[in-house]
Structure formats: structure tokens, C-alpha cells
Amino acid sequence: MAAKRNLAAALGRWSAEHRKTAVFGWLVLVVLVMTLGSSAGQVNLTEADYGTGDSGRAERILQDAGLTEPAGELIYIRSDELTTDSPGFTEAVADTTDALEATGLVTRVRTPDTTQLVSADKHAALIQYDVKGDPDTAADRVQPVIDAVEKTDAAHQDLTLGQYGAATGLKAINDSLGEDFVRAEYTALPVSLGILLAVFGALVAALLPIALAVTACVGAMGLLALTSHVVPVDGMTNSMMFLMGLAVGVDYCLFYLRRQREEREAGRDHATALRIAAATSGHSVLISGITVCVAMAGMFLSGLTVFEGFAIATIEVVVIAVLGSMTVLPALMAMLGDRIGAGRIPFLGRRRAATGSGSVAPRRDSVLLRGVLARPAVFALLAVAFLLALAAPALGMKTEKLGTDKLLPEDNPTVVVSQQIEKDFPGSPAPASVIVKATDIDSAEMKRAIADFRARAVASGQTGKAIDVTVHVKENIAELSVPLAGNGSDATSRKALTTLRETLVPDTVGKVAGTTALVRGDLAFSVDYNDQLKKSIVPVFAFVLGVTFLLMLFSFRSPVIALTSILLNLLSVGAAYGVMTAVFQHGWGASLVGTEGIGAVESWMPLFVFVVLFGLSMDYHVFVVSRIREAYDRGATTRDAIAHGIRTTAGVVTSAGLIMVAVFAVFGTLEMQDFKQLGVGLAVAVLLDATLVRAVLLPSVMLLLGNANWAAPSFLRKSRPAAAGGPTPAAPTAPARAAAGR
């Protein structure tokens, strides 16, 4: 029995012959990379790194000059009985400010009597302060202040105190994510193990993929720490990388193990079965891994550093998982031999009886497969109609950069305080800020320009009158704090921001020679972020679609198969978009995932989901189409090859899909709205992809296309190596296949 000659086959053969070198080399590599990464430490994104456009440039100007603003905080005090001028209320304010000062962690404390931050009904007031030190790490240092406020709140039973701001908001998000991801990681492992036990029916075979996936993730974390010194990453990247790495790592091992077991059941000796698995499933794993990496590389065209970090993390964990699957896995399989089936669990994973002649007893086609083979046009039409129906809500998808009040559950204390502040103090709590970098900020010309700006801004009616100016003479920078009309995020505020950027700034401070004047702030950041995402959609989509098409073209040497791959994946992505829009924007069935409709989808979600799904869905596509192509190359008709490919891969694709769906569904259990959206979108898409698309739509379309599947231009036509072994349908003669027409 000949085996395909490819890189996967060569690595598998080498690993099987050098078992100890492969296994101990893998362990040394993982330990070494993790040790180096731990020693170097991980570099996380700063506030300026998240930005883009003019607001991002303004943040970097301040950061480079060492003028980054401290994290601002608000303490909300309210009483339904007392008014702000009541002795009990003023005593609570005084006690709160004393408690703040006692922590030694705050600066610039401003009380209601100095800021006039008193509600219209005089039953609520705000205390403002800044957290000392680096604002990027303020969330890690604010807990003593939170404790002091809570202690003061407990001492004044007739009032309610709450806190909201940059540091406490970020801390609430970090705490929620930290707890959720720890639970998610501990949940994903036993769930994956349970599915693998059901698939293999043996403890050793089930533990092997888990062990390799976990070690791959550990090694990738060390590597990520090293590369973060070049491209900083978001603080939650490690947890996301672990869950992604677990999903793909287990799937890759599953493909390999199931093919080896299939060949053993067909009567092959252990060495031959392992060689065939390396040449076939190992090759599919390699192609799948390359496709995932290429798809994730599309994020580098987004222009957003946070996406670049996610891309690097995913590429690293996938590369290491592929490397482990192609080297240490065959080495361990060679070591264990048939002992890989040790720890057999009763009633699970029963072997089919081998015939001893290199084949197994024919499997009966499922009712679904028989229906698809009999009426491909009907099933293709039904499947496409169903996917398009799911995708329909996406036509009205609305995206926005979700704030803390929408990211966290509505009963979160931080969200509750934020909503109370908005109710009692309507308007924008965070004004826009014009950052002016000049050759000489203290010149007479610049002073006149700033005065002109203040006068025109107030006269425009688009801003408040309280425009504060802070001049940093040494750094030649001025900060102009400009309250915007509206509530800070509505259409009125957006119009005011546009006026500020396109008229007021260019016509005043922007006219001074050698001056850079940029607008920053919460609304400016959100607008710039969304604009960058919109601009990056076309290049990212074009890159991912184009490169994926080329990979499929040269992998299967068929333009038709390559194009079909693209179109089927687009249907899966569209269905995921539609479900996300229906659940999270409109609230249809939102209670099933523990949330409610919030009127929008997180702005980065469509791009991120597209890239991730396009990479991951190719796992199943490559695996299934490879088996179909194998059978066709051995002489089967197109119809028989499709039937054989679907029949032999149905079990492993379903199992792999269940594992990936289970892992991604864990994201859906998180409290954070954006990760909940991510989990639901990915889980739904993978479920559809591994079932409806691969079991119904793919075979239907390929049957309808017939021999056109294999048509190729002359430069792609080359002799294919003899196919690796495995049970196949009877191979008709060339005239018979020609007569069959398919």
C-alpha cells in the first residue's frame, strides 16, 4: 500500500522512528518557551494603544510628553429624604472626602460645593477625584479607595454611596472577565474530555488530545509573552488563546487518531495505519492550520493594535498545535501501539470487526445521506434557504462600541451607579478634549488662537460655556476641555463633535503654523474606532477570501472546489451574523443565553467573527473534501467518492464540531456582553458548519456539479501520488467512470 509523499507523512514517519527524541524534544520546547516567556513578562496594551485615528494620535502625543491624564472617578451620593444642604448630607460628603484623602491614593478631590455638581432635585451630588499614578494600572490600585467608600456608605444608613469612573469601570470589567475565564477554562476541559471519551470509548485515547492541546497552549502563552514586547496584547488575550487553542488542538488530534483507528479496523498493521494517518489526516491538519493562520493574518490589515495581538496569539497557538499533531502525536501513538485503547469504557467506542483483508464491513448510509444522494437539488435548495433565513436579520445589523453600562450585566453595581448618575446628571460626564501641540505654545499668536476658539465654540451652540484650558509650557502642549451638546453619545453630541473637528479647530488653533490640533475623548474614540473598522472591512475580507481561495485551489487543484469552499463558508458566516443580530440587537431568544437585547452588536464583532470562522470552518471542509478526493483519485465515480467521503468523516466531523461548539459555548456563559456575543456567534456557526453545511450542502452541491468539481487549468494538472489506504468503494474502470458521468 503506497503512502502519499508529503511533509506531514515525512514528519510522521520521522517521529515514529525517533519517538523519544520527538516526545522529549516537545517537552523541552514547551518548558523552554514558557520559562523564557515568564522571565520576559507580558506587555499589555496601554490606553493609547487601543486608539486609532485623530483621537489615538492625540493620546500618543500626551503619552510621549508624559502628560497622560490620571484616571478620573466620580462618587455618587443620594438620599431620598435629605437634600444636599442638610447637615446629614454635608457630613457624609465630608466623611467621604476624609476617607478618600486617608488612602493616600487620590488627588484633586473636588466636592459639590466647589464643582456645583448637585442634582436638580437637590437629593444627589457628585464628588470628583483622580487616582494617583499611571492611569493604565489605576484599576489594579483602586480597591482601597473602593473599600473606603463602602465603609463610609455603611456608616451613613440614610444615604446611598456609589462609585463610577475610569479605574472602577475597568476593574469591574477585569474582575468579571477574570472570574468568567477561570470558570470557562475549568469548564471547557472536562466537557472536551467527556466528548472524547464518548468518541473513543477509552481513557488513554481521550486524554491524549487533551494533554497535547494543553501543552500547546502553555507553550503558546510563553511565546506570546516574548512577542508581546514587539506587539503588545490585551490583558485577556491569554484566556481567549487558551480556549481557541484547546478547540483546534483537540480537533487536530481527533482527526489523526480517528484515521489511524479506522485503518487498524480495516486490518492494517499498526505501522501502516500510522503512516496512512500521517499522510492523509496529518496533511489535512497541515492545510487546515495554514488556512487558519492565513485567515487570522487578515487582522493585520485592520489597523487596530488589539486585533494584531489577537491575530498573533491565535497564529502562535495554531502553529504549535499543528506542530504537536504532526510530530509528538505520531511518536506517542507509535510508543503506545494498541495500548492507546487502554482504559476502555463499557458500551462505548466498540470496534467494527475487521475483515482481515484491508477493508471493513461496509457501513450503511444514513437516511439523510441517502436522501441527499437521491435528490441533491432539493436538499441544496432547502439548506441554502434555511441559512439565508438565519442570515436575514443581519441586513439590519447595527454596530457600536459598547460602553461599560452595556458590556456588564444590568445588575452589576458599576452599571447601576452609572445609570443613576446619568439619570440625576444628564449630559456628557466626559467632555471632548482638544490637544494642541505647537512650536511655541506660549506665543502671542497661539494665545489669540485659543481665545478665538473659545469664543467661536460658545457662539456655535454646539458646546458648553465651561471650556477649560490647561497649558503645559515646557512640553508646548495645551489641553482644551470642551463639553459637547447632547448626552455624550447621541446624534446631538455626534453633530457637535463633527463641528468641533471640521470647523472650530481647523479655523482657529489649527491655522497656526507648525501646530497639530486633534480631538480626543470618549465619543471621539468611539467614532474613530468604528470608522477604522468600517475602512478595514473591505481589505480584510478581500485578503482572507483571496488567499483562502488560492490555498484551496492549490491544495485540491480545482477552481470549482476552491470557489465552493468560499461560498459555503460565507453562508455559515452570514447565518452567524443573523443569529447574533436577532439575539443581541433585537432580543429574540436572548433570555436563553442569560441576556437581553441591547439594540446593537459590538462594533469589532463582525470583523473578528468573520476571520475566526473562515479559518476554523476550513478544518472540516479540508478534512471532508480530502476524503472525497482520495476516493476519486482511486477511481471512484464522483457520486461514490462523495458518498464515501461523507460516510467516513461524518462521525469525526460531528465529534470535532461538538468539541468546538462546547468550547465556544463557554464564551456564551460569560457575563461580558461582547464575549457572550462572540460565544453565541461562533458556536452557532460551527454547529451549522459541521452539520448542515458539511453533511447536506457540500455533498449536494458537489453532486450537482458532477465532473466539473475536478476540472482544472493545465498548470494545475499534474500527476497525483498514489492515494493512501483505507476502505473505499469499488473502483470502476475508466470507461465505466466516464459512462457514469459523475
N, C-alpha and C positions, 0 to 999 in steps of 0.2 A: 504494500500500500504506500503510495507516494505521498509525501507531505509537501505543502506549499513552502517555497523558499521565500521567506520574508524576515524582517527584523524581529518580529515577535517570536517566530519559530526559532531563529538563531539564539535569541536571549533565553527562551525556554529550554532549549537543548543544553546551552552552556550552564544554566542554573541547575538543571537536573544532574549534570555531570560534576558540578562543583558545589555541592549542596552546602557544606559548612562555610565555604567562602561567601556564598550568596547570603546565607542567613546571618552569619556574624558580621558580614560587611554591612548589611542593612541595619542591624542593631547599633553598630559603631557609628554609622552615618547619622542615625536619628539622635543618638545621645550627644554626638559632637555638635550637630547643628543646634540642638536645644540648649546645650551648655554655652555655646558662643552667643546665641540669641539672648539668653538670660543675663550674661555678663554685659552685653552691649546695651540692653534695655530697649524698650519700645518707645518710639517717638510718636506722640499723638498730635492730631491737628490742633492748631490754635484757632482762636476766633477769626483771625484774619484769613486763615487758610480756607475756611468754609465759603468765604465771599467770592463774588465774581463781579464783573462789570465795574462801573464807577464806584459803587459802594465798597467793593472789595479793594479797589485801588486806594480809596480813602483810608480804609482800615490799615493797609500796609504802610501808608505814609506815616500814620500815627505810631504804628508799631516800630518802624525803623527809627523814628525820632525818640522812642522811649516814652511816648505820651499816651499810651493806651489807657482809656478811661477805666476807672475801677468799677467793679460790679455794683450797680445801684439796686437798692432794696426799698420796699415800702412796708410799713407796719400799719395795718388797718385796725382801727378801734371803733367799736359801735356799741350803743346802748339804746334799747327801745324806750327806756324810761328817762335816762339822763340826757341832758344836752351838753354840748361841748364846753359851755361856760359854767357847768355845775361843779361844785367842789370835788365830788367823787370822780368826775371825768378828768378834771385837771390833775388830780392826784395820780390817777392811773397813767396819764401821759408822763408826768414827772418820774414816776417809778419805772416806767418803761425806758425812758432815756437814761436814767441812772444805771439800769441793768445792762443796757447796751454799752455804755461807757466802761462799765466794770469788766467786760470781757476783754478789753484791750484789742479787739479785732475790728473796730469800726472807726470811721472818720466822717466828718462833715454831717453830723446829726442835725436835721432841721425839723423843728417842732411845728405844730399847726399855727401857733401864734406868729411864727416868722415866715411861714410859707402861705398862710391863708388857705391851707388845704382842709377846708371844712365843708361838709355836705350841705346841700340846700336846706334840708330839714333840721340841720344842726344836731343830728344824732350820731354822726360819724365823722372821723377825722383821720388824717394820714400823717405818719412820721416818716421822714426820708432819711436814709443814711447810705454810706458806701462801705463796702467790705475792703479792708486794707489789703494791699499786695496785688499779685498778678490776678487779673480777672479770669484767666483761663483755668486757674486752680482754686478759685474762690469757693466753688461748690464743695471742695474737699475740706474747707476750713470753716464753713459757716455753721456747723452743728452746734457749737457752744452758744452762738447767738440765738439759734432756734430754741435751745433749751432755756435760755434766759427769758425769752418772750413767753414761752409756755409757762414758766414758773410765775411770771407776773400775771398772766391770764388767770392762773389758778387762785391767785391772791385777791382778785377782783371779780367776785361772782356776779356782780350786776353789770359787767361789761364783757364783750367778746373781743379777743385779740387774734389777729391772723397775720401771716407774713407772705409776701409775694415779691419776686424780683428776679434778677438775672441769676444770682447764686442759688437761691432756694428753688427756683424753677428747674434749673439744670440738675440740682441734687435730687429733686423729686423724680425726674426722668431717669437719671442714673440709677437711683435706688430701685425703681420699678423694673428697669431693664436688667439690672444685676440679679435681682431675685428671680425674675422670669427666666432668664437664660440659664441660671443654675438649675432650676427645675426642669427646663426644657432639655438640657444636656443629660440629666439623670433619667428623664422620661424616654428620650429617643433611644438610648442604649438597650434597655430591656425590651422595648417594643420591637426593635430591629432583631434582637436575639430570638424573641418569640416567633416572629415570622420565619426566620431562618430555620428554627427547629421544626416548624411545620413543613418547610420545603424539603429539608434533608432527612429529617427524622433521626438525626444523630447529633450528639453533643459536640464532638470534635469538629465535624464539618460545619456546624453552625457557629462555633466560636472562632474558627479560623478567619473568616471575613471581618468579624468584629475586631479581632486583635490587629489585623493588618490595617484596617481603616483608622483605628485609634492611634496606632504608632505613626501612620502617615500624617494624621492631624497634629500630633505632637511635634514631629519634625518640621511641618509647615509653619507652626507657631514660632519655632526658633528662627526659621528662615525669614519669616515676616518681620520679626524684631530687627533683624540685620538690615533688610531692605527699607524698613521704615525710616532709617537715617537718610535715605535718598528721597523717598516719597512717604511723608507722614500719613498715618491712618486714623480713622475714627476709633474711639475707645471700645466700641462694641464689635469691631471687625473680627476679633479672635473668636467670639462666640458664634457669629454668623459663619465664619470659616469652618469651625468645628462641625456644625450641623450640615453644611454643604459637603464637607469632606467625608463625613460619615455616610451620607446618602450615596455619593458617587463611588466611594471606596468599597462599600459593601456590594453595590451593584456590579462593579467590575469583577470582584472576586466571585460573585454569584455566577456571572456569565461563564467564567473559566471553569469553575467547579462542576457546574451542571453539564457542560460539554464533555468534560473528562468522564463523568459518571455515565453519560449517555453512551460513550464509546466503550466503556467497560461492560455495560449491559448488552452491548451489541456483540460481545465476545472478544474484543481486542485485549491483548495483554496490557499490563499496566504501563509499560514504557511507550508502547504505540499509542495508547489512549492519551497519554500526556503530550506526546508530540503533536497529535492531531488537534488537541485542545489549544496548544500554543499557536499552531499555525492558523487556526480559524478564529476561535473566540479571542485569543490573545491579539490577533491582528485587528479584530473588531474593536477591542478595548483601546488599542493604539489610535485608530481612526477617530473613535468617539472622543478620546481625550484631547486629541489635536483640535477637533471641532469645537469642543467646549472652550479651550484656550483661545482659539481664534475669535470666537464669539465674544468672550469676555474682553479681549483686546480692543473691541469696538468702543469700550467705555473710555479709552484714552482720547477719543475724539469728542467727548462730552464737554471738555474744558473745565470740569469740576474736579478738584483735588480729591474730594471724598469718594467719587466714583473711581478715580485712578487707584486709590487704596483698596477698594473692594475688588477691583479687577486683578490687581497684583496678588491679593490674598487668595482669590479663587484659582488663579492660574497656578500658583505655587502648590496648593493642596492637591489640585488635579494632577499636576506633573508628578508629584511624589506618589500619589495613589496609583497612577499608571505604572510608574517605575516599580513599585512594590508588587503590583499584579503580574508584571512580566518577568520578574526576577525571583524575589523571595517566595512568592506563592508557588511556582512550579518546583522550587527547591524543597519546600516543606511537603508538597504533595509527593515528591519522589522519596523523601525520607519516610513519610508515613505509609505510603503504599495503600493497601486496602484498609489499614488501621484508621484511615480518615473517616471510616464509617463506624468507629468505636462509639460507645455510649448510646447505642440505638434505643430509641424510644418506641415502645409498643404501639402498633397500629398506625405509625407514621412512616412515610418515606419507603414503602415497600418497593422492592426492586421488581422490575419486569423480568421475566425469565429470558435468559439469553439463549439463542438457538445454537450457539457454538459455531456458527458459520459466518460470523461477521455481520449479522443483522439481528433485529429483534422482531418479535411478533408485531405485525402491523397494527398501528393504533387506529381506532375508529375516529373518523372525523366527527366533530361536534355538530349539533343541529345547526348552529349559527354558521359554521364554515360550509356545511353542505348547502345552506340557503344562499350564501354569498357566491359559491361556485356555480349554483344553478341560475341565479338572477342577479348578476353583478350590477346591472344598470339600476335596478330598483333599490338595492341596498346602498349604492353610492349616492343616489338621489336623496334617500331618507337620511343618511348620515350627514350629508352636506347641509340639508335643510335644518336638521337639528342643531348643528354647530353654528349656522348663521342665525338661527333664532336666539341662541345663547349670546351671540356676539352683538345682536341688535341694540341693546341698551348702551353699548359703547359709543354709538353715534352721538349721544348726548352727554358724553363724559365731560365733567368739569374738574379741572385740577387746580390745586392751590397749595401753597406752603403752609402746612398746618401749624398753628400755634400750640402752646402748652395746653390751653383750655380744650383743644380738640384731640391732642395726642393722648392725654391721660384720661382715665375714666371720669365721668362727671362727679362722682362722689369722692374723688381724691381731694384732700384738704387744700392743696395748692390751687386746684381748679375752682373749688368753692370760694376761696378768698379772692381769686382773680375776678370771678363773676360778680361778687359783692362790690368790689372796687369799681368795676365797670358800671354797675347799677347806680351807685351813690355818687360816682365821679365820672360822668360820661365825658367822652373825648379821648384824645390820644395821650396816654401816660408817657409815651416815649416820643419826643419831638424829632423832627429831622435835624440833621447836623451838616452844615456846610464846612468842609475842611479846605482852607486856603493855604497853599504853600507858595511863598513868594520869595523873590530875590532879597527884598528888604521889606519885611512885614511892618516895620515901624516908619516907613516913608510917608510923606505927606500925601502922595498920590493914593497910596493904599488906604490911608485913613479916610480920605474923601470917598473912595470906592465903597468902603464898608458902611459909611454913613448913608451913602446913596442907596445901597442895598436895603438897609433897614427901613428907609423911608418908602421906597417902592414896594417892598414886601407888605408893609402895613396898609399902604394905599390900595394894593391889589385885592384885598379882602380874602385872599387865599391862605393867609397865615394869621396867627395871633399877634397881639401887640408886644408881648413879653419876649423880645428877641435878645438873648444874652450873647455877649461877645467875650471870648477868652483869648488873649493874645500871648503867645509864647515867643518872646523876642529872640531868645537865644537860638531857638530852632527855626525861626522865620515861618511860624505856622500860627494861623488863627482858627478858632472854632466858633462857628456861629450857630447857636441853638435856636431852631425855628419851629414853633408849634404849628402844626398843619390844621387846616379846617377839617371838620368831619370827626369820625371816631377813631381814626388811625389806620383803618383798613377798608373803609367803604369807598364808593365811587367819588365822593366829595374829596376825600383825602388823596385819592389817586390823581384826581384832576389838579389838586394843589401841588402835588409832587411834580407833575409834568410841567406846570407853570414855573415852579422853582428851578427845575433843571434846564428847561428850554428857553426861558425868558429872563427871569430875575437874575440868576447867577451869570449867564453869558453877557448880559447888558450892563453889569456893574463890576464886581470883583474879577470876573473873567476877562475883562478888557485890558487889565493892567499887564504890560509886557513882562514875560518871564514868570507868569503866575499860573498855577494849576489849582482849579477850584472844582471840587467834587462833592456830591451829596451822599450822605450815608444815613443809617437809621434802620429801624425795623421794617418799615414799609419799603424803603429803597432796597434793602437786602432782598426782600421777598420778590419785588418786581424784577430786579436784576437776575435773581436765581431762576425765576420762571422763564424770563427772556432767553437766558443761556440754554435752558433745557429745550425750549422750542427751536432754537437755532441749531442745536446739536442732533435733533431727531433725524433729519434727512441724511447727514453724513454717517451717523452711526448705523442707521437702518441699511443704507447703501453698502457700507463696508461689510456688515455682517451677512447680508444677503448675497453679496457678490463673492466674498471669499468662501462662504459655505457652499455656494453653487460650484465653485472651482474644485473644492475638496471632494464633493460628491462626484463630480464629473471625472476626476482622475482616479478616484477610488473604485468606481464601478464602470468607468469608460462608457458612460451612457448619458447623453444630454437629457433624454426623456426622464430617466430616473432622477437625475440631479434637479430638474425643474419640478418634478413631482414632489421631491423632498421639501423643497422650498414652499410650495403651495400648501401642502398638508400641515407644515409647521405654522404657517400663517393662520390657518384655520384654528389651530389649537390656541395660539396667542390671542386671536380675536375673541374666542369663547371665554378665555380668562379675563380679558378686558371687560366683556359684557357682564360676567358674573360679579366682578369687583364693583362695577358701576351700579348694578342693581342692588347689591347688598349694602355697600358703604355710602353711596351717594343718595339712593332712593330709600334705603332701609328695608328692602324686600327680604324677609327672612333673616334680618340682622340679629334678631334675638337668639337664633340658633347658634351663633358664634359669640354670644355674650357681648353684643354691642348694639348700637343704634345708627340709623342713617345720619350722617353729619353734613350732607349736602355737597361733598366733594371727595375726590381721590387725591391722596398725597402727590404733589407735583412730580417727584422723582420716580414714582412707581411705574408708569407706563414704560419708560425707557429701560429701567432696571429689569422689570419682568420680561420684557422682550428679549434682552440679551441673555438672561439666565435661561429662559425657556428654550430659546433657539439652540443654545449649547446642549442643555441636558436632554431635550427630546431626541436629539440625534443618537443617544445611546441605544434606544430601542429601534430606531429606524435602521441604523447601520447593522445592528445585530440581526434583525429580521431579513433585510434585503440581502445581507451576506449569505444567509442560508438559502434564500431563493436563488441567488446567483450560483452558489455551489451546485445545487441540483441541476440548474440549467446547463452549466458547464460540463456536467457529467452526461448530458444527453437527454435530460427530461424535457418534455414539452413545457411551454410557458405555464399552461394550466396546472400540470402536475408539479412543476417546480414551485409555483405559488402555494399550492395545497400542502406540499411537503414543508416549505419554509414556515408557513403559519402553524401547521400542526406541531412541528418540532420545537418551535420557540414560544408557543402560547403559554406554557407553564412558567418558563423562566422569566418572560417579559411581564406576566401578571405578578409574579413574586417580586421581581425587581421594582415594578411600579408600586406595589403595596408598601414596600420599604420606603421608597422615596416619598410617597403620599403621606405615610405616617410621620416621617421626619418633618416634612413641610407643614403638616397639620399642627405640629407642636408650636410653630410660629403663630398659628391662629389662636392659640390659648394665651398668648402674651397679652398684657394689659395695654401696651402701647398700640395706638391706632394704626400707625404706619406698618409695624411688623405684623399686626393682625391682618391687614390688607395683603401684605406680601405672602403670608402663610396660606391664606384662602386662595389667592390667585394662583400660586404655584401648585398647591395641592389639587385644585380643580383641573388645571391644565395638564398636569402629569397623569391624573386619573383618566381623563379623556384621551390623552395621547397613547397611554399604554393599553387601553381597551378599545374604545370606539374607532380611533384612527388606525391603529396597527392591526386590529382584528377584523375590521369591517371595511373601512375606507381604502386603506392601502391595497389589500388584495382585490377589491372591486375595481379600483382604478387601473391596476396593473393588468387585470383580466381584460378590461375593455380596450386597453392599449395594445394588448397582444404582442406580436413580434416587434412592434415599434419600441418596446422597452429596451431592446438590445441593439437598436440601430445606432451607429456611431460613425463620425467622420474618419477618414483614413488615418489621420495622425494618432487616433486613439485605438485603432485596431492593431493589436499585437497579440502574439500567442500568449495564452494564459497557461500557467503551470498546472500540472495535474491536480485535481481537487483532492483535498484531504478526505479521509474516510468518513464513514458514518452511514447509517441506513438511508437509502434513497429509494425513490420509486424506480420501477424498472425503466431502464434507459432505452428508448426506441431508436431504431436506426435513423440515419439522417433522412432517407426518403420518407420514413414514417412521420418524423417530426415535421418535415416540410408539408406533408399531406394534412397533418393535423392543423397547420396554420397558426398554432399558438404553442 
